[in-house]
């Protein structure tokens, strides 16, 4: 977990065992909270873990790993009812601090305490007989296993070879074993602390509410003045360059721009930053205002105006990226910003709705973000990117097929690359594709004789099986 050395089915099995273990433990300790949010987070964590048995997702590996770790820890907090106010709400940052720092380190030595408990009371007399039984069984196994292997017809040998490979020691295995000790203590402390509620009351809900109330020190007139000036600046900016600002929606390059790449990239990331800044402005304006939002119609109005302006800016940035993709194709670095902008747009729409109906915007954002990330994990975005480019190239709407994008996608890029190889008449592209395809498989070679077509079909069948999940995705 610490070194992110994760492989296919191993992550899926570990995640399943982890969820079953701590859920069973909480049920035994009568600390398990049966609520929709508990089952939602159990499902989120399990689905992300299972996605490792389906796809490698090279272009999304870091985000997926961090999301799995975060959701795995937060699920414990939700399932044990130890979030602030016992629900997912606006104190998510406090809950994150509790689950990642306070609970695991406050109970870091619980695992070792539990080991020492085995030598006390009635259990004390049972340890030695069990230990002697294990040692004797190992000695007997060492004697009979070689004899069984000699008489084996093949199946038992496969199991033995698997176990030998599984427990084969090398330098990294030793490193993993050393790191596993404090990681196990950390996880055990998190679960046991949540079950016994040791350290969960360090931060009181009343104290958190007082801290938030202490932030309300700014006059409503000051807040309204700031929001009014900011909104005015944005409106002047938009109306002063309407032809340029909205040309990306029509796919027309405005006069003075030499190429689509320069036009599409110009201002895109700046617009994304502005959207994030506007979200910060809205949060600060509502948190620091002496007058509550529900009591101020002026504040609600400015919230709606600034959120609406930001939606226009997000739509403009999205249109620029869409124009760039239409000309140059799709990559993970283009797909992920688009998904992030969709997420931001949903949040700003929710902010507008919030001015009419009260609900937890943090809870809403967390659920929406989690659903989007789970969908990404299960849909294999690497394959989507390469498939999109291959279909565009073969339909004639994309000038070139970027083999480097397929190469970065790893195993997900092989099948689309084979289809492009068969379709294209560009010998240079065929040569590059052939090098990529043969580089991904050690057992299929391309010759100039008639065996070429047979080998191509063999490659197609092999990678179709891999992508269908019948072979380990880590075997490449």
N, C-alpha and C positions, 0 to 999 in steps of 0.2 A: 504493500500500500504506500509506503513512504517513497520508494524509488520508482513507482509507477511501472514496475516490470510485470505487466498484466497480460495474460494470454487467454484468449477465447473462452472455452467452456469453464476454465478454472475460475474466472470472475463470476460467471453465472452460478456455478455450484456454491462458491463461497458466499455470494450474496443471499442465495436461498437459505443456506445453513444459518447465516447470521440473522436473518429475519425470523426464522422459525425458533432459533435459540432464545433470542431476547424476548420474543412474544410469549413463548412458553414460560420463561422465567417471570415475566411480569404478571402473567395469569396466575401462576402458582403463588406469587406474593400478593395477589389481589390488588395489583396496581395498574392493570391494563384497562384503559379507557376505551370502551366501544363507542366510537363516534364516526360520522362520515369522514372527518378530516383524518382520523387515524387510518382508516382503510384507504383513503386517497393517497396518503404518503407511503403506506406499505406497498400499494400498487405502483406508485412512481418509482420507488427504489428498486423494486423487483424487476420492473420492465427495463429500466436502464441497465441493471445487471445482466438481464437476459440478452440485451442487444449485443453484448460482447461475444456471445456465441453465434451471432448472425453476421456481423460486419466488423472489419478492422477500423474503418473510418479514420484514415491517417490525417485528413484535414480538420478533424473535429476532436482529436484524441484528448488534448489538454482540457478543453471545456467539459467534455463528457466525464473525464476522470474526476475533476473537481466537483461537478454536479452530483456524481454518485456519492462521493465522500460527504458532501454537505447534506444531501437528502437522507443518507443513512443515519447521520447524527441527529438531524431534526426529527426524523420519524420516532426515535426513542423519546425525545422531549414531548412530542404530541401524544404518543401512545401511553405515556405515564402521567399525562396531565400536569406537566411541570413548566409549561409556558406561562409567561406573566398573564395573570387573569385567566389561566387555564384554557386559552384558545389562541388561534392564530390571529394576530391583530397588529396594531400600529407600533407595538414595541418589539419588532422583529430584531432590531440591532441588539437590544438587551438579551433577548432569547439566544441569539447567536453567541454572545459573550458567555452566557451561562453554559451552553452546551459544549462549546469548544475549549473553554478555559476552566471555569469554576468546578463543574461537575467532575470531569475526568481527573483533574489534578487534586481536587479536594478529597477524592476517593482513590487516589493512585495506588495505594498499598492494600486495597481491599482484597485483591487476588491472593497476595501472600498471606494475609490474615486467614482467608478461607482454607489455604493449604495447611496452616498450623492447626486449624480446627479438627483436621482429620486425625490428629494424634491425641485427642482428648476424649474422655468419657468412654462410651461403648465402642467407638470406632478404633480406639488405640489397639485393642487386641486383634483387630482384623487386618491391619496394614501388613504385618509381617507374613501371615499365611498367604495373602494375595500376592505379595512380592515374590515369595518362594515359588508359588504356582506359576507366575509369569516366567521366572528364570528357568524353571524345569521345562516348561512348554517350549521355550526358545531352544534349549539344548536338544530336545527331542526333534524339533523341526529341522535343526541343522543336520541331524542324522538321516531323517527319512526323506527330506525334500530332494537331495541328489538321487536317491533311489527311485523316487517317483518320476523325476525328470528323465531318467534313463528309460523307464518303461512308458513314457508319455508318447502319444500318437501325434501330438502337435499343439493341442489346445492349452494344456497346462504350461507348456513352454512359452506360449505367447503371454500368458499372465505373468510368469516369472520375469520375462524380459521387460515387460511393462513396469513391474515393480522395481527392477534393477535400474531402469532408466529414470524412474520417478525419484528414487532415493540416491542417485548417483551424486556424489559429493564433488563439488569444485569450489573455487574461491568465492564466487558470487553466492552460492548456496550458504556458505558459512557466514557471509555478510548478512544475508537475509535472516538467518537464524539468530544472529546477534541482535539485529534491529527488531526482530519479532518479539523479544522479551518486553521492552518498554511499550511497544505498540499494543500488545496483549493487555498489559496493565492499564493502559489508557482506555481501551475499549471496555474492559471489565469495570473500571472505575466509573465510566459513563453510564453503563447499564445498571450496575448495582447502586450507584448514587441516585439514579432516577427512580429505581424501584423502592428504595428506603427513604427517599427524599432527604438525603444528607447533602447539604450545601445548596439546596434549591430555594431556600428562604433568605439567602444573604441579601438579595435585592428585593425589596418589598414593592408591591404595586403602588402603594401610597407614596413611597419615595420617588418612584418613576413619574407619577403624576405631578408631584410637587416640582420636580426638575423641569418638566415641560411647562408648567404654569409660570415658573421663574423666568422663562424665556420671553414671556409676553410683556415687553418693556417699551415697545415702540408705539408711538402715537398713531392712531388710524389715519390722521391727516398726512403724516409722513409716508406711510405705506401707500396710500392712494395717490399721492404726488409721484412717487417712484414708479408705480405701475402705469400711471397715466402717461408719463414721459416715455417710458420704455415702449408702450403700445404705439404712441405717436411716431416714434423713430422707426419702428417696424413698418407702419402703414406708409410713411413717406418713402421708405426703401422699396417697398413692393410696388407702389403706384408710379414711382419715378422711372421704373424700367420694366414695365409690363411686357413689351415685345420680347426682350431678352429673357425675362424671368420665366415666361410660360412657353417659350419656343420648344423646349424639350418635350412638352406634352404632345406636340404635333410631329416630332421627329425632324423638325426643320432646323438646320444650323443657321444661327443669325449671322448677319453680315459682319465681316471683320475677323471671323474665326477661320483659321486655315484648315483645321481637321476636326472630326468628331471627338477624337480622344481628348484633345486639349479642352474643347468646350464641355464635354461630359465630366471631366475631372475637376474643372475649375469651379471652386466654391462648394464642391460636394461635401467634403469633410468639415468645412467651416459651417455649413448648414446643419450637419449632424451635431457639432459642438454647440451651436446656438440652441438647438432643441433641448440638449442636456442642461444648458445654462438656464433656459426658460423654466424647465422643471424645477431646478434649484431655487429660482426666484419665487415661483409659486409656493413651494414648500416653506421657504423662509418668511414670505409675506403672511402666510396663514398661521405659522407657529409663533412669530414674534409680535403679531398684532395684539394690542391690548383688547381690542374688540373681537369677539368670536365671529367666525364666518357666518354662523346661523343667525347672528344678530345684525349683520351688515349687508344691506342690499348692494351698496357700492362695491364692496370687496367681491361679492359674488359676480357682479357685472364685469369687473376687471379680470377675474379668474376666467370667465367665459371668453372674453375678448382675447386675452393672451394665449389661452389654450387653442382657440380657433386660428389665430395667426400662426402658431407653431404647427398646427396641422397643415396649413398651406405651405410652410417651409419644408416640412417633412415630405409632402407630396411632390414638391419641386425637386428635392434631393433624390427622391425615389425615381422620378422621371428621368433625371440625368443618368442615374445608374442603369435604368432600363434601356436608355438610348445607347449607353456604352456597351451593354451586354448584347444588344441587337446587332452591333457592328463587329465586336471582337469576340463574342462568345462568353461562356460562363466559366467562372472559377470559384473555388471555395471562398476566396477573399472578396469576391463580388456577391456571392450568395448570402453569406452571413450578415454583411451590412444591410442587405435588403430585408432579411428576417428581423434584424434588430429594429429597423425603421418601422416595420409593421407592428412590432411589439410596442414601440414608443407611441405610434398612432392610436393603438387601443387604449393605452394609459391616458392619453390626453382626451380621448372621447369619454373615458370614464370620469375624468376630472370635471368635464362639462356636466355630465349626468349627476355628479356628486353635489352640484349646486342646487339640485332639485330634491334628490333623495339621499339620505345619510346611509353610508355603509363604510366598511373598512377598505380604503383604497390600497393599503399595503397588502392585506389578505388577497384582494382581487388580483393585484399585480403578481404576487407570488404564485397563485394558482395558474394564471395565464402563462407566465414565464415557464413554469414547470411543465405545463402541457405542451408548449412549443418545443422545449428541449427534449422531452420524451418522444415527441413526433419526429424530431430530427434524428434521435438515436435509432429509432425503429425503421426509418425510411432510407438509411444509407445515403447521405447526401453526396458522398464521393461518386457513387454510381449515378446519381441524378445528374451531376455536373457533366460527367463524361458522356452519358447517354444524350443529354441535351445537345452538346456540341456535335456528336456523331450524327444525330438526326438532322440538325441544321445543315451540316456540311453535305450530307447525302441528298438533302432536298434542294440544295443550291442556294440557300440563303446565307451561308457563311463561307467566306472565301477560302479559309484554311482550317485544317484540323490540327490543333496543337497537341503533339504527342507528349510533350513535357507535362501537360495537365493530366493526361492518362497515366503517365509514369508516377506522378505524385499520388495519384489515387490508388496505386498498388494493384491489388488483385481485382478491384472493382473496375479497372480500366481495360481489362483484357478482352472481354466479350465485345464491347463496342469497338475496340481497336481491330478485332478480327473482321467485324462487319465492314468497317471502313476499308480495310485492306482488300477485301473481296470486291468492293464497289469501285474504288478509285482507279483511275488510269494513270495517275501521277506516279511514275516509277521511283522518283526520289522519295516521295511519301511512303510508298510501299516498302522501300528498303529500310526506312527509319522504323516503320511499324513492325516489320519482320524482326528487326533487332530487338525491339521492345518486347514483342510477344515471346520470342525464343529465350530472351533473358529472364522471363517470368516462369519458365518451365525448364527443368533440367532433362526431361525425358523425351521431348519432342523436338526433332530437328527438321529443318526445311532443306529439301534437296531439289535439284533441277529435274528429277525424273518424275514418273507418274505417281510416286508415293506422296507427293506434295499435298494433293487434295485430301488423301486419307489422313495424313498427319494434322492437317488443318482442322478436320472434323474431330479428330481425337482431342485436340487442344480445346476446341469449343465445348465438347462434352465434359471434359475434366473441369473446366472453370465454371460451367453451368452447375455442376454438382457442388462445387465449393460454395458458390453464391447461394445455392439452395439450402446450404447448411449441412450437407451430408458428409463434408470433410472439414477438418479444423481450419478455421480462417487464418490461424497463425502459421499454418504449414506453408503458406504461400505456394 
